[in-house]
Amino acid sequence: MKGTVVHHEHRTGFIIIRDEVGEFAIAQLSEKYDVERGDIVSGNLNSNGRETFLNQTQNESMTVLVKGFGLTEQDAITMMLNPQ
């Protein structure tokens, strides 16, 4: 599944991705990756846990920890601002 990065919190390494059906996923980057708003990423956006996404815009694989999926944008932002 593909999605577009709509938020990136550089301090904590969280990204929020809007998928092809308009739902949102939140993931924490495991390393410092070159991710910007508007980047297209692909991977298993509908599963919690460790995943490898491909940032198609930057042509870079990224290891992430998916913290939530199928979210509204507001729910994803709340999770990003209040990580567990």
JOCOR-V699019 format. One record per residue. N is the residue number from 1. RES is the residue in one letter. PHI is phi in degrees with one decimal (NA if undefined). PSI is psi in whole degrees, -180 to 180 (none if undefined). Layout:
n:res:phi:psi
N:RES:PHI:PSI
N:RES:PHI:PSI
This chain:
n:res:phi:psi
1:M:NA:144
2:K:-104.6:157
3:G:-157.0:172
4:T:-118.4:132
5:V:-70.0:122
6:V:-110.0:-19
7:H:-145.9:145
8:H:-141.8:114
9:E:-93.8:99
10:H:-62.8:-34
11:R:-65.1:-39
12:T:-105.5:-11
13:G:79.4:18
14:F:-89.5:143
15:I:-126.2:149
16:I:-118.5:132
17:I:-121.4:130
18:R:-93.6:122
19:D:-84.8:-177
20:E:-67.6:-20
21:V:-101.8:6
22:G:91.2:6
23:E:-91.4:167
24:F:-121.1:144
25:A:-123.1:149
26:I:-121.5:136
27:A:-140.9:151
28:Q:-107.2:128
29:L:-70.4:139
30:S:-83.2:-19
31:E:-141.2:179
32:K:-82.6:110
33:Y:-115.3:157
34:D:-85.4:86
35:V:-119.6:131
36:E:-128.9:157
37:R:-55.0:136
38:G:94.7:-13
39:D:-64.2:143
40:I:-95.7:126
41:V:-122.8:153
42:S:-133.8:154
43:G:152.3:-170
44:N:-82.4:88
45:L:-79.8:-7
46:N:-112.3:43
47:S:-153.4:129
48:N:-75.9:148
49:G:116.0:-171
50:R:-73.1:129
51:E:-140.5:162
52:T:-113.5:121
53:F:-105.1:152
54:L:-106.2:119
55:N:-81.8:100
56:Q:-67.6:-31
57:T:-67.0:-43
58:Q:-94.5:-6
59:N:54.6:54
60:E:-140.1:133
61:S:-80.3:142
62:M:-133.1:131
63:T:-90.2:128
64:V:-133.8:165
65:L:-116.7:107
66:V:-74.6:124
67:K:-101.5:-18
68:G:-173.1:153
69:F:-150.4:164
70:G:68.7:27
71:L:-95.2:163
72:T:-79.5:163
73:E:-62.4:-41
74:Q:-64.0:-41
75:D:-63.3:-40
76:A:-65.3:-41
77:I:-64.4:-42
78:T:-59.7:-43
79:M:-63.8:-38
80:M:-66.7:-39
81:L:-79.6:-21
82:N:-129.6:64
83:P:-65.2:145
84:Q:-88.1:none
